[in-house]
Amino acid sequence: MSHEGIRIISEDEARRHDHRYKDLPKDAVEPAKVRVHKTEGTGMEIDWKDGHKSSWTFRWLRDACPCATCVEEREKDGREPGTAKPAPAHLLPLYQDPPRPLTVTPTGRYAIAFGWNDGHTSGIYSWEFLRRHCTCADCSSTLAP
C-alpha cells in the first residue's frame, strides 16, 4: 500500500484547518459596510452583517493575495496568507514602496479586487476568504496553536 500524496499534520494544524473550512453562516460572510482607506493608504475594514468587525492592512492584503500564482508561491515557501515573502539574505535591501491599491473594484456581490502599485491585478478577495482570514484579536486567538 502506498502512502504517496498523504500528508501527516499535527493536531494544532488540523484544528486550524477545521476552523478555516467549516461552514460559516450567511451573515458572517456578507458585509454590511466596506471601507477601503485608499487615500490614507492604511487598509480595509468590513462590518459584517452578524455584527463582527474585521480590518486588514494593505501589506497583509497584498501578501495574502488569493490568486493561483500567489497561493502556489506561498505554499511552496510554507507561508500562511498575509505572511510576507522573506527577503534574500545575500542581497542588500532596496527601498520598495509599501503596497497600495491603485484601483479597487467590487466583483459581483461576492468579492473585491485590487490593482496594486506593483502591477499585480489578478487577486479576487472573496468575502468568505476575508472573513476566514480575519486578523482581529478574537479570530487570531482561535487560530493560534
C-alpha positions as CSV (number, residue, x, y, z in Angstrom):
1,M,0.0,0.0,0.0
2,S,1.4,3.4,-1.0
3,H,1.2,6.5,1.2
4,E,2.4,8.8,-1.5
5,G,0.5,12.0,-1.5
6,I,-0.8,11.6,2.1
7,R,0.3,14.5,4.3
8,I,0.6,13.9,8.0
9,I,-0.3,17.1,10.0
10,S,-0.2,18.0,13.7
11,E,-3.3,18.2,15.9
12,D,-2.9,22.0,16.0
13,E,-2.7,22.3,12.3
14,A,-5.8,20.1,11.9
15,R,-7.6,22.4,14.3
16,R,-6.7,25.5,12.4
17,H,-7.6,23.7,9.1
18,D,-11.0,22.7,10.5
19,H,-11.7,26.3,11.7
20,R,-10.8,27.7,8.3
21,Y,-13.1,25.3,6.3
22,K,-16.2,24.9,8.5
23,D,-19.4,26.3,7.0
24,L,-19.9,29.9,8.0
25,P,-23.4,31.4,8.5
26,K,-24.6,33.6,5.6
27,D,-24.5,36.8,7.8
28,A,-20.9,36.0,8.7
29,V,-19.8,36.3,5.0
30,E,-22.0,39.2,3.9
31,P,-20.6,42.7,4.6
32,A,-22.9,45.3,5.9
33,K,-20.3,48.0,5.2
34,V,-16.9,48.0,3.5
35,R,-14.4,50.8,3.9
36,V,-11.2,50.9,1.8
37,H,-8.9,53.6,3.1
38,K,-7.1,54.0,-0.3
39,T,-6.3,57.7,0.1
40,E,-4.9,57.2,3.6
41,G,-3.0,54.1,2.5
42,T,-3.9,52.2,5.6
43,G,-6.1,49.3,4.6
44,M,-9.6,48.0,4.6
45,E,-12.4,47.5,7.2
46,I,-15.5,45.4,7.0
47,D,-18.5,45.4,9.3
48,W,-20.2,42.1,8.8
49,K,-24.0,41.5,9.0
50,D,-23.5,39.3,12.0
51,G,-22.0,42.3,13.9
52,H,-18.3,41.2,13.7
53,K,-15.8,43.8,12.6
54,S,-12.6,43.0,10.6
55,S,-9.7,45.0,9.3
56,W,-6.6,44.3,7.3
57,T,-3.6,46.4,6.3
58,F,-2.8,46.8,2.6
59,R,0.5,45.0,3.3
60,W,-1.4,42.0,4.7
61,L,-3.9,42.0,1.8
62,R,-1.1,42.1,-0.8
63,D,0.8,39.3,1.0
64,A,-2.4,37.3,1.2
65,C,-3.3,37.6,-2.5
66,P,-5.6,34.6,-3.3
67,C,-4.7,34.3,-7.0
68,A,-3.3,31.0,-8.1
69,T,0.2,32.3,-8.7
70,C,0.5,33.8,-5.2
71,V,-1.1,30.8,-3.4
72,E,1.3,28.4,-5.2
73,E,4.3,30.6,-4.2
74,R,3.2,30.8,-0.6
75,E,2.5,27.0,-0.4
76,K,6.0,26.3,-1.9
77,D,7.5,28.5,0.9
78,G,5.2,27.2,3.6
79,R,3.8,30.6,4.3
80,E,0.3,31.5,5.6
81,P,-1.8,34.1,3.8
82,G,-0.6,37.6,4.9
83,T,2.9,36.5,5.6
84,A,5.5,38.4,3.7
85,K,8.0,36.7,1.4
86,P,11.4,36.7,3.2
87,A,14.0,38.9,1.6
88,P,17.1,37.1,0.3
89,A,19.8,37.3,3.0
90,H,22.6,37.8,0.5
91,L,21.3,41.0,-1.1
92,L,21.3,44.5,0.2
93,P,17.7,45.6,1.0
94,L,16.4,48.1,-1.6
95,Y,13.6,50.5,-0.9
96,Q,10.2,49.2,-2.0
97,D,7.1,51.3,-2.0
98,P,4.6,50.0,0.5
99,P,1.7,48.2,-1.1
100,R,-1.2,50.4,-2.1
101,P,-4.1,49.7,-4.4
102,L,-4.3,51.9,-7.5
103,T,-7.8,50.5,-8.2
104,V,-10.4,48.9,-6.0
105,T,-13.2,47.1,-7.8
106,P,-16.3,45.3,-6.5
107,T,-16.5,41.8,-8.1
108,G,-20.2,40.8,-8.3
109,R,-21.8,40.6,-4.9
110,Y,-19.2,38.2,-3.5
111,A,-15.7,39.8,-3.6
112,I,-13.4,42.8,-4.1
113,A,-10.4,43.1,-6.3
114,F,-7.4,45.4,-6.1
115,G,-5.0,46.6,-8.7
116,W,-1.8,47.0,-6.7
117,N,1.0,49.6,-7.2
118,D,3.4,46.7,-8.0
119,G,1.4,45.9,-11.2
120,H,-0.4,42.8,-9.7
121,T,-4.1,42.7,-10.5
122,S,-5.2,39.1,-10.6
123,G,-6.3,38.5,-6.9
124,I,-10.0,38.4,-6.2
125,Y,-10.7,38.6,-2.4
126,S,-14.0,36.9,-1.7
127,W,-15.9,37.9,1.3
128,E,-15.6,34.4,2.6
129,F,-11.8,34.4,2.2
130,L,-11.6,37.7,4.1
131,R,-13.8,36.5,6.9
132,R,-11.9,33.3,7.3
133,H,-8.7,35.3,7.5
134,C,-9.9,37.9,9.9
135,T,-7.0,39.5,11.7
136,C,-8.9,40.7,14.8
137,A,-7.7,39.5,18.2
138,D,-10.7,37.2,18.8
139,C,-10.2,35.4,15.5
140,S,-6.4,35.3,15.7
141,S,-6.6,33.7,19.2
142,T,-9.0,31.0,17.8
143,L,-6.4,30.2,15.1
144,A,-3.3,30.3,17.4
145,P,-1.6,27.0,18.1
